Amino acid sequence: MATLLVVVLGIQLGRSVANLLAGAGWTWPDPNAGTFPSPIGTAFWTSLPGVLGGHADAGLPTPTPDGLAGRGLVWTSLAITELSVLTATIWVGVWAYQRWGPGRMRGMATPAEAEKLLGVTRLRKVAGIVRPDLYGKHAATAAGPLQRTAGDTTEQPGPQLGHGLSPWLLDGRRTKEDR
């Protein structure tokens, strides 16, 4: 029903745009014409066949303005307006379906919330905790190089591979003595 109303509004809007481009000014159907009860007016509904037939004066209040649009301009304006209105309606429908439809993601953080908790700003704020070797308060005074080069056999501070670890942690095999 909403799409049908949008199509009908697009027809009247297309005719009004055609008349505006032709120099007749903004035109809209007469809200006081007819006996059919409608908040928009009877002429809004009864002028639809005339407008679709290319008559730019269908349902307008009398006297009609001078310089109304011709059939070609009315049909071109109707086509462009309807295409635009239907594209916008489809876009809004898809957006609403993704936002509130059955396939929506539930419990997901907004991009702003994700940035606040996991983003670069937060990482920079907690860099001293995450990487104290690089950004901690004693990082500048750390003993020794952070990386070793090939062939460097100097002793490094901290746990070393093969020093103090049981053999089964190193290669995944447990011996009888390790049990």
GROMACS elastic network, one bead per residue, 0.5 to 0.9 nm:
[ bonds ]
;  ai    aj funct       b0    kb
    1     4     6  0.50832   500
    1     5     6  0.62404   500
    1     6     6  0.86220   500
    2     5     6  0.50871   500
    2     6     6  0.61793   500
    2     7     6  0.86730   500
    3     7     6  0.61884   500
    3     8     6  0.86931   500
    3    86     6  0.80163   500
    3    89     6  0.73630   500
    4     7     6  0.50531   500
    4     8     6  0.62965   500
    4     9     6  0.86072   500
    5     8     6  0.51277   500
    5     9     6  0.60955   500
    5    10     6  0.84341   500
    6     9     6  0.50393   500
    6    10     6  0.59692   500
    6    11     6  0.86719   500
    6    82     6  0.87736   500
    6    85     6  0.71891   500
    6    86     6  0.77178   500
    6    89     6  0.79257   500
    7    11     6  0.63390   500
    7    12     6  0.89405   500
    7    82     6  0.66702   500
    7    85     6  0.75044   500
    7    86     6  0.73946   500
    8    11     6  0.51412   500
    8    12     6  0.66039   500
    8    13     6  0.85893   500
    8    44     6  0.89388   500
    8    45     6  0.83309   500
    8    48     6  0.78203   500
    9    12     6  0.53118   500
    9    13     6  0.59813   500
    9    14     6  0.84510   500
    9    85     6  0.89962   500
   10    14     6  0.58203   500
   10    15     6  0.85161   500
   10    78     6  0.73269   500
   10    81     6  0.60723   500
   10    82     6  0.54238   500
   10    83     6  0.89536   500
   10    84     6  0.88002   500
   10    85     6  0.64391   500
   10    86     6  0.85935   500
   11    14     6  0.51300   500
   11    15     6  0.63540   500
   11    16     6  0.87047   500
   11    48     6  0.74134   500
   11    51     6  0.74638   500
   11    52     6  0.76502   500
   11    77     6  0.89893   500
   11    78     6  0.59201   500
   11    79     6  0.87564   500
   11    81     6  0.75658   500
   11    82     6  0.69024   500
   12    15     6  0.52138   500
   12    16     6  0.62432   500
   12    17     6  0.86792   500
   12    28     6  0.72375   500
   12    29     6  0.78675   500
   12    44     6  0.76221   500
   12    47     6  0.87836   500
   12    48     6  0.76355   500
   12    51     6  0.76756   500
   12    78     6  0.83199   500
   13    16     6  0.50407   500
   13    17     6  0.61293   500
   13    18     6  0.85967   500
   13    27     6  0.89942   500
   13    28     6  0.80942   500
   13    77     6  0.88445   500
   13    78     6  0.78806   500
   13    81     6  0.72310   500
   13    82     6  0.88653   500
   14    17     6  0.51155   500
   14    18     6  0.61800   500
   14    19     6  0.87138   500
   14    74     6  0.71257   500
   14    75     6  0.82970   500
   14    76     6  0.85313   500
   14    77     6  0.51328   500
   14    79     6  0.77540   500
   14    80     6  0.77090   500
   14    81     6  0.52956   500
   14    82     6  0.73725   500
   15    18     6  0.50629   500
   15    19     6  0.62900   500
   15    20     6  0.86000   500
   15    27     6  0.79548   500
   15    28     6  0.83930   500
   15    51     6  0.68854   500
   15    54     6  0.86535   500
   15    55     6  0.86886   500
   15    56     6  0.62004   500
   15    57     6  0.89449   500
   15    69     6  0.83248   500
   15    73     6  0.88145   500
   15    74     6  0.57399   500
   15    75     6  0.82393   500
   15    77     6  0.67575   500
   15    78     6  0.64320   500
   16    19     6  0.51801   500
   16    20     6  0.61280   500
   16    21     6  0.86430   500
   16    25     6  0.81398   500
   16    26     6  0.57279   500
   16    27     6  0.50813   500
   16    28     6  0.62936   500
   16    56     6  0.81530   500
   16    74     6  0.87725   500
   16    77     6  0.88246   500
   17    21     6  0.61399   500
   17    22     6  0.85723   500
   17    25     6  0.86762   500
   17    26     6  0.71109   500
   17    27     6  0.81894   500
   17    74     6  0.84015   500
   17    77     6  0.67329   500
   17    78     6  0.85807   500
   17    81     6  0.84768   500
   18    21     6  0.51496   500
   18    22     6  0.61752   500
   18    23     6  0.87700   500
   18    24     6  0.88951   500
   18    26     6  0.89407   500
   18    56     6  0.79300   500
   18    68     6  0.81392   500
   18    69     6  0.58221   500
   18    70     6  0.84226   500
   18    73     6  0.59749   500
   18    74     6  0.53546   500
   18    75     6  0.85408   500
   18    76     6  0.81976   500
   18    77     6  0.55720   500
   18    78     6  0.80003   500
   19    23     6  0.63220   500
   19    24     6  0.52952   500
   19    25     6  0.61815   500
   19    26     6  0.65690   500
   19    27     6  0.67355   500
   19    56     6  0.70019   500
   19    67     6  0.78444   500
   19    68     6  0.53534   500
   19    70     6  0.86339   500
   19    73     6  0.85162   500
   19    74     6  0.77832   500
   20    23     6  0.52927   500
   20    24     6  0.55516   500
   20    26     6  0.51795   500
   20    27     6  0.74405   500
   20    68     6  0.83260   500
   20    69     6  0.81735   500
   21    24     6  0.75844   500
   21    25     6  0.77352   500
   21    26     6  0.89732   500
   21    69     6  0.76818   500
   21    73     6  0.86395   500
   22    25     6  0.78609   500
   22    67     6  0.64337   500
   22    68     6  0.61157   500
   22    69     6  0.51369   500
   22    70     6  0.82054   500
   22    73     6  0.81531   500
   23    26     6  0.87478   500
   23    66     6  0.83054   500
   23    67     6  0.60976   500
   23    68     6  0.71605   500
   23    69     6  0.80276   500
   24    27     6  0.76614   500
   24    65     6  0.58693   500
   24    66     6  0.59023   500
   24    67     6  0.51466   500
   24    68     6  0.53708   500
   24    69     6  0.76852   500
   25    65     6  0.79296   500
   25    67     6  0.89475   500
   25    68     6  0.86376   500
   27    57     6  0.88851   500
   27    60     6  0.71054   500
   27    61     6  0.88443   500
   27    65     6  0.84609   500
   28    31     6  0.84813   500
   28    44     6  0.81309   500
   28    59     6  0.81385   500
   28    60     6  0.62997   500
   28    61     6  0.81744   500
   29    32     6  0.89634   500
   29    33     6  0.86049   500
   29    40     6  0.87232   500
   29    41     6  0.76576   500
   29    42     6  0.85314   500
   29    43     6  0.56037   500
   29    44     6  0.52903   500
   29    45     6  0.88512   500
   29    47     6  0.76122   500
   29    57     6  0.89131   500
   29    58     6  0.77767   500
   29    59     6  0.50697   500
   29    61     6  0.66287   500
   30    33     6  0.56867   500
   30    40     6  0.87855   500
   30    41     6  0.67118   500
   30    42     6  0.78495   500
   30    43     6  0.57645   500
   30    44     6  0.71628   500
   30    59     6  0.61996   500
   30    60     6  0.53118   500
   30    62     6  0.85194   500
   31    34     6  0.85281   500
   31    38     6  0.85144   500
   31    39     6  0.79724   500
   31    40     6  0.58468   500
   31    42     6  0.65366   500
   31    43     6  0.64618   500
   31    44     6  0.71395   500
   31    61     6  0.84291   500
   32    35     6  0.85975   500
   32    40     6  0.88539   500
   32    41     6  0.59826   500
   32    42     6  0.73180   500
   32    43     6  0.78462   500
   32    61     6  0.86381   500
   33    36     6  0.87192   500
   33    41     6  0.67522   500
   33    42     6  0.59834   500
   33    43     6  0.58191   500
   33    59     6  0.81004   500
   33    61     6  0.78955   500
   34    37     6  0.83102   500
   34    41     6  0.76674   500
   34    42     6  0.52888   500
   34    43     6  0.65987   500
   34    46     6  0.87869   500
   35    38     6  0.88616   500
   35    41     6  0.88056   500
   35    42     6  0.66851   500
   36    41     6  0.76003   500
   36    42     6  0.52489   500
   36    43     6  0.87464   500
   37    40     6  0.87173   500
   37    41     6  0.70127   500
   37    42     6  0.66564   500
   38    42     6  0.60399   500
   38    44     6  0.87587   500
   38    45     6  0.88566   500
   39    42     6  0.84769   500
   40    43     6  0.83731   500
   40    44     6  0.65212   500
   40    45     6  0.86389   500
   41    44     6  0.55329   500
   41    45     6  0.74819   500
   42    45     6  0.55926   500
   42    46     6  0.61961   500
   42    47     6  0.84151   500
   42    59     6  0.87317   500
   43    47     6  0.54561   500
   43    48     6  0.83872   500
   43    58     6  0.82475   500
   43    60     6  0.75769   500
   43    61     6  0.89925   500
   44    47     6  0.58168   500
   44    48     6  0.70731   500
   44    59     6  0.68638   500
   44    60     6  0.89272   500
   45    48     6  0.57531   500
   45    49     6  0.86964   500
   45    59     6  0.87292   500
   46    49     6  0.70991   500
   46    50     6  0.81408   500
   46    58     6  0.85697   500
   46    59     6  0.71819   500
   47    50     6  0.53159   500
   47    51     6  0.61767   500
   47    52     6  0.86523   500
   47    57     6  0.88519   500
   47    58     6  0.51883   500
   47    60     6  0.83487   500
   48    51     6  0.51549   500
   48    52     6  0.60951   500
   48    53     6  0.85080   500
   48    58     6  0.78092   500
   48    59     6  0.83864   500
   49    52     6  0.51102   500
   49    53     6  0.61351   500
   49    54     6  0.88580   500
   49    55     6  0.89223   500
   49    58     6  0.84701   500
   50    54     6  0.65753   500
   50    55     6  0.54449   500
   50    56     6  0.78545   500
   50    57     6  0.82145   500
   50    58     6  0.53981   500
   50    59     6  0.81226   500
   51    54     6  0.51492   500
   51    55     6  0.50070   500
   51    56     6  0.60060   500
   51    57     6  0.77844   500
   51    58     6  0.59921   500
   51    59     6  0.85873   500
   51    74     6  0.78274   500
   51    75     6  0.86784   500
   51    78     6  0.89967   500
   52    55     6  0.73224   500
   52    74     6  0.84451   500
   52    75     6  0.75170   500
   52    78     6  0.82469   500
   53    56     6  0.88889   500
   53    71     6  0.78127   500
   53    75     6  0.83406   500
   54    58     6  0.89569   500
   54    69     6  0.89231   500
   54    70     6  0.72623   500
   54    72     6  0.73430   500
   54    73     6  0.84000   500
   54    74     6  0.56762   500
   54    75     6  0.61233   500
   55    58     6  0.57773   500
   55    69     6  0.82610   500
   55    70     6  0.74575   500
   55    71     6  0.63831   500
   55    74     6  0.75376   500
   56    59     6  0.87537   500
   56    60     6  0.84249   500
   56    68     6  0.62527   500
   56    69     6  0.59379   500
   56    70     6  0.69993   500
   56    71     6  0.74336   500
   56    74     6  0.66292   500
   57    60     6  0.55991   500
   57    61     6  0.86960   500
   57    64     6  0.68442   500
   57    65     6  0.86439   500
   57    68     6  0.71054   500
   57    69     6  0.85939   500
   59    62     6  0.88844   500
   60    63     6  0.82130   500
   60    64     6  0.64095   500
   60    65     6  0.89590   500
   61    64     6  0.61576   500
   62    65     6  0.82473   500
   64    68     6  0.83959   500
   65    68     6  0.68157   500
   67    70     6  0.89213   500
   69    72     6  0.81246   500
   69    73     6  0.60327   500
   69    74     6  0.62418   500
   70    73     6  0.54966   500
   70    74     6  0.61798   500
   70    75     6  0.87232   500
   71    74     6  0.50740   500
   71    75     6  0.60989   500
   71    76     6  0.84840   500
   72    75     6  0.52733   500
   72    76     6  0.60528   500
   72    77     6  0.84393   500
   73    76     6  0.50728   500
   73    77     6  0.58996   500
   73    78     6  0.83717   500
   74    77     6  0.51521   500
   74    78     6  0.60021   500
   74    79     6  0.85883   500
   75    79     6  0.61054   500
   75    80     6  0.86278   500
   76    79     6  0.51687   500
   76    80     6  0.62305   500
   76    81     6  0.84680   500
   77    80     6  0.52328   500
   77    81     6  0.58846   500
   77    82     6  0.83365   500
   78    81     6  0.51474   500
   78    82     6  0.58536   500
   78    83     6  0.83436   500
   79    82     6  0.52597   500
   79    83     6  0.60302   500
   79    84     6  0.85387   500
   80    83     6  0.51673   500
   80    84     6  0.61371   500
   80    85     6  0.85711   500
   81    84     6  0.51206   500
   81    85     6  0.60080   500
   81    86     6  0.84482   500
   82    85     6  0.50522   500
   82    86     6  0.58746   500
   82    87     6  0.82856   500
   83    86     6  0.52872   500
   83    87     6  0.59969   500
   83    88     6  0.85598   500
   84    87     6  0.51496   500
   84    88     6  0.61794   500
   84    89     6  0.85808   500
   85    88     6  0.51513   500
   85    89     6  0.61007   500
   85    90     6  0.86411   500
   86    90     6  0.60562   500
   86    91     6  0.84457   500
   87    90     6  0.51902   500
   87    91     6  0.61074   500
   87    92     6  0.86236   500
   88    91     6  0.50560   500
   88    92     6  0.61484   500
   88    93     6  0.85252   500
   89    92     6  0.51732   500
   89    93     6  0.60782   500
   89    94     6  0.86364   500
   90    94     6  0.61003   500
   90    95     6  0.84743   500
   91    94     6  0.52356   500
   91    95     6  0.61063   500
   91    96     6  0.85694   500
   92    95     6  0.50593   500
   92    96     6  0.60353   500
   92    97     6  0.84921   500
   93    96     6  0.51352   500
   93    97     6  0.60520   500
   93    98     6  0.85839   500
   94    97     6  0.50297   500
   94    98     6  0.61245   500
   94    99     6  0.84445   500
   95    98     6  0.52198   500
   95    99     6  0.60273   500
   95   100     6  0.85240   500
   96   100     6  0.57651   500
   96   101     6  0.70061   500
   97   100     6  0.54134   500
   97   102     6  0.77321   500
   97   103     6  0.80301   500
   97   104     6  0.77715   500
   98   101     6  0.56035   500
   98   102     6  0.81429   500
   98   103     6  0.68392   500
   98   104     6  0.55310   500
   98   105     6  0.84403   500
   99   103     6  0.86416   500
   99   104     6  0.59129   500
   99   105     6  0.81587   500
  100   103     6  0.80858   500
  100   104     6  0.61416   500
  101   104     6  0.56352   500
  102   105     6  0.87873   500
  103   106     6  0.89613   500
  105   108     6  0.63420   500
  109   112     6  0.78877   500
  109   113     6  0.57065   500
  109   114     6  0.59863   500
  110   113     6  0.51438   500
  110   114     6  0.62417   500
  110   115     6  0.86391   500
  111   114     6  0.50957   500
  111   115     6  0.61515   500
  111   116     6  0.85745   500
  112   115     6  0.51483   500
  112   116     6  0.61676   500
  112   117     6  0.87727   500
  113   116     6  0.50089   500
  113   117     6  0.62755   500
  113   118     6  0.83614   500
  114   117     6  0.52496   500
  114   118     6  0.55432   500
  114   119     6  0.65863   500
  115   118     6  0.53179   500
  115   120     6  0.72279   500
  115   121     6  0.74895   500
  115   122     6  0.77257   500
  116   119     6  0.59511   500
  116   120     6  0.85871   500
  116   121     6  0.72615   500
  116   122     6  0.64418   500
  117   121     6  0.87630   500
  117   122     6  0.63887   500
  117   123     6  0.88456   500
  118   121     6  0.81429   500
  118   122     6  0.62409   500
  118   123     6  0.71117   500
  119   122     6  0.55151   500
  119   123     6  0.63658   500
  119   124     6  0.87889   500
  120   124     6  0.60882   500
  120   125     6  0.84967   500
  121   124     6  0.53064   500
  121   125     6  0.62602   500
  121   126     6  0.88907   500
  122   126     6  0.62898   500
  122   127     6  0.83607   500
  123   126     6  0.52751   500
  123   127     6  0.56412   500
  123   130     6  0.80125   500
  124   127     6  0.50339   500
  124   128     6  0.83153   500
  125   128     6  0.78563   500
  126   129     6  0.54363   500
  126   130     6  0.62595   500
  126   131     6  0.85374   500
  127   130     6  0.50695   500
  127   131     6  0.56739   500
  127   132     6  0.72109   500
  127   134     6  0.82853   500
  127   135     6  0.59220   500
  127   136     6  0.75296   500
  128   131     6  0.54913   500
  128   133     6  0.80037   500
  128   134     6  0.74872   500
  128   137     6  0.72719   500
  129   132     6  0.55095   500
  129   135     6  0.79737   500
  129   136     6  0.69088   500
  130   133     6  0.88938   500
  130   135     6  0.84226   500
  130   136     6  0.87885   500
  131   134     6  0.55658   500
  131   135     6  0.59378   500
  131   136     6  0.68881   500
  132   135     6  0.51286   500
  132   137     6  0.74787   500
  132   138     6  0.77775   500
  132   139     6  0.66419   500
  133   136     6  0.60043   500
  133   137     6  0.89098   500
  133   138     6  0.77207   500
  133   139     6  0.52546   500
  133   140     6  0.86870   500
  133   142     6  0.75224   500
  133   146     6  0.81944   500
  134   138     6  0.87750   500
  134   139     6  0.54417   500
  134   140     6  0.80230   500
  134   146     6  0.88058   500
  135   138     6  0.80687   500
  135   139     6  0.59097   500
  135   140     6  0.84904   500
  136   139     6  0.51353   500
  136   140     6  0.83427   500
  137   140     6  0.75728   500
  137   141     6  0.87517   500
  138   141     6  0.54288   500
  138   142     6  0.63471   500
  139   142     6  0.53359   500
  140   143     6  0.88641   500
  142   145     6  0.80921   500
  142   146     6  0.85127   500
  143   146     6  0.86169   500
  143   156     6  0.84174   500
  143   157     6  0.76128   500
  144   147     6  0.86691   500
  144   156     6  0.69282   500
  144   157     6  0.79097   500
  145   148     6  0.68255   500
  145   156     6  0.84954   500
  148   151     6  0.83318   500
  148   152     6  0.61444   500
  148   153     6  0.86447   500
  148   154     6  0.89662   500
  149   152     6  0.55394   500
  150   153     6  0.86563   500
  152   155     6  0.88341   500
  153   156     6  0.87854   500
  155   160     6  0.88175   500
  156   159     6  0.83263   500
  156   160     6  0.76539   500
  157   160     6  0.80819   500
  159   162     6  0.87132   500
  159   163     6  0.69079   500
  159   164     6  0.78592   500
  159   165     6  0.89059   500
  160   163     6  0.53222   500
  160   164     6  0.79277   500
  160   165     6  0.86256   500
  161   164     6  0.81928   500
  161   165     6  0.74043   500
  161   170     6  0.81135   500
  162   165     6  0.57801   500
  162   166     6  0.77993   500
  162   167     6  0.77695   500
  162   170     6  0.74841   500
  163   166     6  0.85286   500
  165   168     6  0.84216   500
  165   169     6  0.67967   500
  165   170     6  0.74206   500
  166   169     6  0.56348   500
  166   170     6  0.69326   500
  166   174     6  0.89855   500
  166   178     6  0.75856   500
  167   170     6  0.51095   500
  167   171     6  0.65343   500
  167   172     6  0.78439   500
  167   173     6  0.74682   500
  167   174     6  0.73449   500
  167   175     6  0.83246   500
  167   178     6  0.81642   500
  168   171     6  0.55931   500
  168   175     6  0.71863   500
  168   178     6  0.74679   500
  169   172     6  0.55452   500
  169   173     6  0.75545   500
  169   174     6  0.81177   500
  170   173     6  0.80761   500
  171   174     6  0.85645   500
  174   177     6  0.81452   500
  174   178     6  0.61118   500
  174   179     6  0.72052   500
  175   178     6  0.53221   500
  175   179     6  0.68684   500
  176   179     6  0.56087   500
